[in-house]
Amino acid sequence: MKLFVHWILSAIGILLTAYFIPGFTVESFAAALVASVILGILNILVWPVLMIVTLPFTIVTFGLFLFVVNAVVLKFGAALVPGFSIEGFLPAVLGAVFLTAIGWLVKLLFKDNSKSPV
């Protein structure tokens, strides 16, 4: 159930990003759902490799270069998903920042505060 909720919230986050970031477009909720799955797969397979390759830049920029890595993954995902496009690198970087903020907000809102030992 948690996976399904996370999938839906990710798709909504992509739609919100498309609403607020010019150049970041999603044609439908179905495209956002597919983009969410593809981006999840890319984050598992491609993101760690890119992070290792760009580790020196990430260290020098105190982690800010990870937004560029996320933008590259977003652009790659947009190339794979019909109905999802990012026109330019700046919208990809802004989209990465916006999606990161949405992710933090979702984690904050749905944080499990129960201290049950069970």
C-alpha positions as a printed Julia matrix, in Angstrom:
118×3 Matrix{Float64}:
  0.0    0.0     0.0
  2.87   2.37    0.85
  4.39   1.82   -2.6
  1.09   2.73   -4.29
  0.72   5.9    -2.21
  4.32   6.87   -2.94
  3.74   6.29   -6.66
  0.63   8.51   -6.69
  2.36  11.24   -4.64
  5.36  11.15   -6.99
  3.08  11.58   -9.99
  1.31  14.49   -8.28
  4.72  16.03   -7.53
  5.66  15.77  -11.21
  2.36  17.43  -12.17
  2.95  20.23   -9.66
  6.43  20.74  -11.01
  5.02  20.98  -14.54
  2.51  23.57  -13.3
  5.1   25.81  -11.63
  8.24  25.38  -13.76
  8.09  26.76  -17.33
  9.59  24.35  -19.86
  8.71  21.31  -17.73
  5.6   19.76  -19.31
  3.46  16.73  -18.62
  0.49  16.08  -20.89
 -1.63  13.94  -18.55
 -1.83  12.22  -15.19
 -1.12   8.92  -16.97
  2.11  10.38  -18.37
  3.01  11.55  -14.85
  2.41   8.03  -13.51
  4.65   6.5   -16.18
  7.27   9.21  -15.62
  7.19   8.46  -11.9
  7.93   4.78  -12.53
 10.67   5.5   -15.08
 12.31   8.1   -12.85
 12.21   5.65   -9.96
 13.97   3.02  -12.06
 16.54   5.56  -13.29
 17.15   6.67   -9.7
 17.94   3.07   -8.8
 20.12   2.25  -11.81
 21.66   5.45  -13.23
 21.76   7.94  -10.35
 24.31   6.04   -8.2
 26.7    5.71  -11.16
 26.41   9.42  -11.96
 26.92  10.29   -8.31
 30.15   8.29   -8.11
 31.46   9.75  -11.37
 30.7   13.31  -10.25
 31.79  12.86   -6.63
 34.66  15.39   -6.84
 32.29  18.1    -8.13
 29.76  17.18   -5.46
 32.36  17.52   -2.71
 33.67  20.85   -4.02
 30.13  22.29   -4.3
 29.08  20.93   -0.9
 26.46  18.67   -2.48
 24.82  21.27   -4.71
 26.07  19.47   -7.83
 23.6   16.69   -6.99
 20.87  18.96   -8.38
 22.71  18.84  -11.71
 22.89  15.04  -11.47
 19.16  14.96  -10.73
 18.55  17.26  -13.7
 20.44  14.88  -16.0
 18.35  11.96  -14.73
 15.16  14.01  -15.27
 16.2   14.89  -18.84
 16.96  11.24  -19.55
 13.57  10.22  -18.11
 11.81  12.87  -20.2
 13.47  11.43  -23.31
 12.04   8.0   -22.5
  8.45   8.9   -21.55
  5.95  10.08  -24.17
  3.94  13.03  -22.87
  6.72  14.18  -20.54
  9.23  16.74  -21.78
 11.75  19.19  -20.41
 12.78  21.99  -22.76
 16.28  22.99  -21.75
 18.69  22.38  -18.92
 17.55  25.22  -16.64
 13.98  23.83  -16.37
 15.54  20.45  -15.57
 17.63  21.93  -12.73
 14.7   23.96  -11.4
 12.5   20.88  -11.68
 15.07  18.84   -9.73
 15.13  21.48   -6.97
 11.31  21.67   -6.92
 10.87  17.88   -6.86
 13.42  17.61   -4.04
 11.47  20.2    -2.03
  8.22  18.34   -2.66
  9.87  15.08   -1.59
 11.06  16.66    1.65
  7.6   18.08    2.29
  5.92  14.71    1.69
  8.39  12.98    4.02
  7.75  15.64    6.67
  3.97  15.38    6.38
  3.89  11.57    6.41
  6.61  11.0     8.98
  5.7    8.22   11.39
  5.81   9.87   14.82
  4.58   6.87   16.75
  7.02   5.65   19.37
  5.42   2.22   19.63
  7.95  -0.52   20.5
  5.94  -3.05   18.48
